[in-house]
Amino acid sequence: MRLDILEEVVIDQSVNLDKKEIGLKRHINTDKVLKTKQITVISGIRRCGKSTLLWQLMQNFDAYYYLNFDDERLINFTVEDFRELMIIFKKQHDASTIFFDEIQNVSDWERFIRRLFDEYYKIFITGSNSKLLSSELATHLTGRYIKIELYPFSFSEFLEFNNISTEKLSSDTKSQILKCLDEYLNKGGFPEYLKYKDDEFIKRVYEDVIYKDLIARFKIRNINQFKKLSHYLFTNFTGEISYNSLKVILRIKSANTISEYISVLQEAYLLFELYKFEYSLKKQYTSNKKIYAIDNGIRNTVSFRFSEDKGKLLENIVFTELKRRQKEIYFYKTKTGKEVDFLYFENNTYCLFQVAYDINDLKTREREINSLIETSKEIENTELFIITYNSQEKITFDDKTINVIPVWKWLLGG
């Protein structure tokens, strides 16, 4: 590309960085990434705060180089241009730390990053495509990087953003927490949306992901089918899906096409598939899946809502929090067809979670309890939980104890 344009971009972005607000400090282990010699890779959906996190990390260095590749002037930038980029950087000043934002926009970027790593630069990169980053890192940078998956604000970050302290839980504080929970359930945690309250912001994020990150990058031909599938999945989130049934409902010829479309939606962190727990990998892959959204706000903005969906919204934030905590999650079905929402294995124990907005209704209460009890008879070494909107108790059944926890308390680590 033209060197004068490249230099212009570097200078412009440097000037704009100086105007950037520091933002809310994210709840991640920044000490670890600052001390390591490995490459730090930050991935996540567009506009979830990756660039702000980079800016926060930059404050720990006296000198550094920076470039954001999500700039239309860099559309013709190729791996061959990295050499000229380094010359432009070094003309300005000396530095041994480099920050590259949205690097997946450059083909073969990983070869250049490998060379920088071998030259002892400290490197931070971000990207909005999980598979693209993972495959390229695995090919050329195995064992040389640590990865952070960044999500929209967690509930604890949401409270901090709203200046609500949870150190002392008075009745007033609890009422503020519940008020924030209601907003978080419906509006989600995209930082810029929460700051400016612009309803069009989330729509633009969704459209940018669909058109720029997916349709254009993966050269999806049948755009209408792809958009219909995405819309259907957002509308029917938390429910079971079958590729064959989706093929019929949406009039898409191949179940393989359904699978491929869902795969790319996951790569951009829009949606997640949850597998059924099976000891056989083949059964896991062929069984029905469940679908969850990256954020309740983006789900509510782009989907058709039949009702308030309080139970589904609650279930979705429990799912995303488990993902944020890096749990390997599944759902479970007993031999008689009873379902447990989430299961993961940790410290030689299977943790089983049911999510219900409330369990005051006798029928709902019995359903949630019976599903957990029956599952605990099929799986040894279990801890049983029901996550609710604001109920707390311990339920003893035979030799089993079920911990009922308010979602806000669980989200805050209680």
SULTAFEN-V649058 format. One record per backbone hydrogen bond with DSSP energy under -0.5 kcal/mol. CO is the residue of the C=O (numbers start at 0). NH is the residue of the N-H. E is the energy in kcal/mol with one decimal. If there is no record, write none. Layout:
# SULTAFEN-V649058
CO:NH:E
CO:NH:E
This chain:
# SULTAFEN-V649058
1:5:-2.0
2:6:-2.6
3:7:-1.9
4:8:-2.4
5:9:-2.2
6:10:-2.3
7:11:-2.9
8:12:-2.8
9:13:-1.7
10:14:-2.3
11:15:-2.4
12:16:-2.0
13:17:-1.3
14:18:-0.6
15:18:-0.9
15:19:-0.6
16:19:-1.4
25:27:-2.0
27:29:-1.7
28:32:-1.0
29:33:-2.0
30:34:-1.8
31:35:-1.7
38:40:-0.6
38:145:-2.8
39:41:-0.5
39:124:-2.8
40:42:-0.6
40:147:-3.3
41:126:-1.8
42:149:-3.3
44:47:-1.3
48:52:-2.3
49:53:-2.3
50:54:-2.3
51:55:-2.3
52:56:-2.3
53:57:-2.3
54:58:-0.9
55:58:-0.6
56:59:-1.7
57:60:-2.2
64:98:-2.7
66:68:-0.6
66:100:-2.6
68:70:-1.4
70:73:-2.5
71:74:-1.3
73:76:-1.9
77:80:-1.8
78:81:-1.2
79:82:-0.6
80:84:-2.2
81:85:-2.4
82:86:-1.5
83:87:-2.3
84:88:-2.6
85:89:-2.6
86:90:-1.7
87:91:-1.0
88:91:-1.0
88:92:-1.7
95:121:-2.9
96:64:-2.3
97:123:-2.6
98:66:-1.8
99:125:-1.8
100:68:-2.7
101:104:-1.3
102:105:-2.1
104:106:-0.5
105:108:-1.3
107:110:-1.2
107:111:-0.8
108:112:-2.2
109:113:-2.2
110:114:-1.6
111:115:-2.3
112:116:-2.5
113:117:-2.2
114:118:-1.2
115:120:-2.1
116:119:-1.8
120:122:-0.5
121:97:-2.8
122:39:-2.5
123:99:-2.7
124:41:-3.1
125:102:-2.3
126:43:-1.4
128:132:-2.0
129:133:-2.5
130:134:-3.2
131:135:-1.8
132:136:-2.7
133:137:-2.6
134:138:-1.5
135:139:-1.9
136:140:-2.5
140:143:-2.4
143:38:-3.0
145:40:-2.8
147:42:-2.8
147:149:-0.7
153:157:-2.4
154:158:-2.5
155:159:-1.9
156:160:-2.7
157:161:-1.4
158:163:-2.5
159:162:-1.8
162:164:-0.6
166:168:-0.5
167:169:-1.6
169:173:-2.4
170:174:-1.9
171:175:-2.0
172:176:-2.6
173:177:-2.5
174:178:-1.9
175:179:-2.4
176:180:-2.5
177:181:-2.1
178:182:-1.5
179:183:-3.1
180:184:-2.7
181:185:-1.1
182:186:-3.6
183:187:-1.5
188:152:-2.9
189:193:-2.2
190:194:-1.7
191:195:-2.3
192:196:-2.8
196:198:-0.8
197:200:-1.5
197:201:-0.6
198:202:-0.7
199:203:-2.2
200:204:-2.2
201:205:-2.5
202:206:-2.6
203:207:-2.7
204:208:-2.3
205:209:-2.7
206:210:-2.9
207:211:-1.9
207:212:-1.4
208:213:-1.2
209:214:-3.1
210:215:-2.2
211:216:-0.6
213:217:-2.7
214:219:-1.5
220:222:-1.6
221:225:-2.1
222:226:-2.6
223:227:-2.4
224:228:-2.4
225:229:-2.2
226:230:-2.6
227:231:-2.6
228:232:-2.6
229:233:-2.3
230:234:-2.1
231:235:-2.2
233:236:-1.0
235:238:-1.4
238:290:-1.3
240:288:-1.9
241:245:-2.5
242:246:-2.1
243:247:-1.5
244:248:-2.8
245:249:-2.7
246:250:-0.6
246:251:-1.7
247:250:-0.5
253:257:-1.4
254:258:-2.4
255:259:-2.5
256:260:-2.7
257:261:-2.5
258:262:-2.0
259:263:-2.0
260:264:-1.9
261:265:-2.0
262:266:-2.0
263:267:-1.3
264:269:-2.0
264:270:-1.0
265:268:-2.0
266:129:-3.0
269:293:-2.2
271:291:-2.3
272:274:-0.5
273:289:-1.9
274:330:-1.9
275:277:-0.5
278:280:-0.6
279:283:-2.0
280:284:-2.4
281:285:-1.8
282:286:-1.9
288:240:-3.2
289:273:-3.0
290:237:-4.6
291:271:-2.5
294:298:-1.8
295:299:-2.7
296:300:-1.6
297:301:-1.8
298:302:-1.6
302:304:-0.6
303:305:-0.6
308:312:-2.7
309:313:-2.2
310:314:-2.2
311:315:-2.3
312:316:-1.8
313:317:-1.6
314:318:-2.2
315:319:-2.6
316:320:-1.7
317:321:-2.2
318:322:-2.3
319:323:-2.5
320:324:-1.9
321:326:-2.3
322:325:-1.9
326:328:-1.1
329:342:-2.3
330:276:-3.4
331:339:-2.5
333:336:-1.6
337:333:-3.1
339:331:-2.2
341:352:-2.9
342:329:-1.8
343:350:-3.1
345:348:-1.2
348:345:-3.0
348:350:-0.7
349:351:-0.6
349:382:-2.2
350:343:-1.6
351:384:-2.1
352:341:-2.0
353:386:-3.2
356:388:-2.4
360:364:-2.7
361:365:-2.5
362:366:-2.1
363:367:-2.5
364:368:-2.3
365:369:-2.8
366:370:-2.0
367:371:-1.7
368:372:-2.7
369:373:-2.6
370:374:-2.0
371:375:-2.4
372:376:-1.0
373:377:-0.9
374:377:-0.8
374:378:-1.8
380:349:-3.3
382:351:-2.9
383:402:-2.4
384:353:-2.2
385:387:-0.6
385:404:-2.6
386:355:-2.5
387:406:-3.1
388:407:-0.6
392:403:-2.9
393:395:-0.5
394:396:-0.5
394:401:-3.2
396:399:-2.7
399:396:-2.9
400:383:-0.7
400:402:-0.5
401:394:-2.7
401:403:-0.7
402:385:-2.4
402:404:-0.6
403:392:-1.4
404:387:-2.3
405:409:-2.2
406:410:-3.0
407:411:-1.2
408:413:-3.5
409:412:-1.7
